[in-house]
Amino acid sequence: MTPMRIGLLVGPERRRHAQKVQRLVDDVVSAEAAGFSSVWIPQIPDDFDAMTAAAITGARTERIEIGTAVVALQSRHPVALAQQALSTQAVCEGRFTLGIGPSHHWIISEMMGLPYDRPAALVRSYLDMLDAASAGPGPVDVENEHFTIHNPLDITDITDNPVLLAALGPVMLRIAGERTDGTILWMADERAIGDYIAPRITAAAESAGRPAPRIVAGVPVCLCRDDEVDLARARADRILAEAEISPNYQALMDHGDARYVSDIVAAGSEEAVLARLRSFADAGVTDLSVRVLPIGEGRDELVASSQRTREFLASITPAI
């Protein structure tokens, strides 16, 4: 079995406006120094732009893969998306992975005021543009159901521009396997991945003659005492549970055993955390995007908890 690579989910700290950029840079630089294979930057609806963060941190690092998890397609015209992605790739010198997805109705419709109709068809149309733009400098001519584009691009000659699609349903998993490098997940437990996601996306990639797809799983992790596991699970449900309201995630969870985000948490001793992470590898996960989940009373305890978890994860990097 190919080892499962270990990456970190990193992002801006809320309300720390004056320190936001430097903290992001420090977080990614320290992840690279610790030996993590990747960092994944979420696109939070009300916070720092994920691709801008990838470019900033890419300019300050040399080895680590930097990806988005994930950019909502509808937030950018496909030309603007391609320009920003290729520009970010040039800054990262080939280490950038574009994670994209059609997002959720409560973001696209209720926040942005845009239609959320037939998201799979829209994804195909965006991928037409990204495929053409990633082929190299020159004219980009795309005419499909949603766009008529005749726009030259001459940004970079790096033509390995990986794309991961946030794919939860069967149609999106087929698109991810047939047309992208894999999928990036949240709210997926081992059974949902092993019995539902991995077989479908792998079969789609094989039918299209593509390499085996990457399956990047988001997993909250907390290194703690056995008697603190319930605290970690409760904190996960308190600070990470907003995703559970999405029908897309609810449908995904129907394929597994998890009902709450706490059911996906890897918490406890080093042995317990490692065993849970290995169960994701056994299910077919190729990459972890670890969301470090600290516990404690007050900032000092939370920082110490986070540091303990990161140090343990660093000790088992870059892969298990």
Order of alpha helices (4+ residues) and beta strands (2+ residues): beta-alpha-beta-alpha-beta-beta-alpha-beta-alpha-alpha-beta-beta-beta-alpha-beta-alpha-beta-alpha-alpha-beta-alpha-beta-alpha
